[in-house]
């Protein structure tokens, strides 16, 4: 089906720990296999017409997890940035990151900057990882930036509209997601892209993230394609 393509898919990758528990494996193994699913979905997404993929990899609240788990996730991320750049180049993937990146260890910040620079001319899938991300903080920081620009006379408060706000978010330049997938059955948004998902279609699956293979991704896309998006209007739209 080439109709109703979800051009921008965002994913809340949840359930690594529960998957590991179910399999009697250490929690951290769940994150490791979760990393493999990240690679699988990045490889698969362009085949479904997807142009933007945004992944919730580490929330600002995740810093409160046990230090061992946090450092494991940081190591996983560091390893990913060291070893997957080549594949991203080969697959024409553009690497992008959002969140309060200054919270991350400096070595990782450098690797993120290098990844973004090296892939910036790639024209395929734009893969955005959210690290140390909080949507409320993103909106708060946008307000602060706009207030500062207004105080400096660079922004006329009267001219602030929805686009101005969007342009001050970490996601400036990215379209809003068409489809938001959450794995592991929880019916909540968990402080992810609150502004950006105003009209996004939601898809929640009971599968844990380490079980979210391309086949599961295909099911989510298919479910999206059967939906009728109205953007608050009553009449069905011919095209969106
Ligand atoms: C949620 O599972 C997942 C995370 C907090 C981290 C997501 C990270 C990955 C998928 C690892 C790969 C990342 C990169 C960049 C390679 P959970 O631990 O909250 O699971 P639980 O709710 O069952 O405990």
Boltz pocket constraint, residues with backbone or C-beta under 6 A from the ligand:
constraints:
  - pocket:
      binder: B
      contacts: [[A, 13], [A, 14], [A, 15], [A, 16], [A, 17], [A, 18], [A, 19], [A, 31], [A, 32], [A, 34], [A, 35], [A, 38], [A, 56], [A, 57], [A, 58], [A, 62], [A, 76], [A, 77], [A, 80], [A, 129], [A, 209]]
      max_distance: 6.0
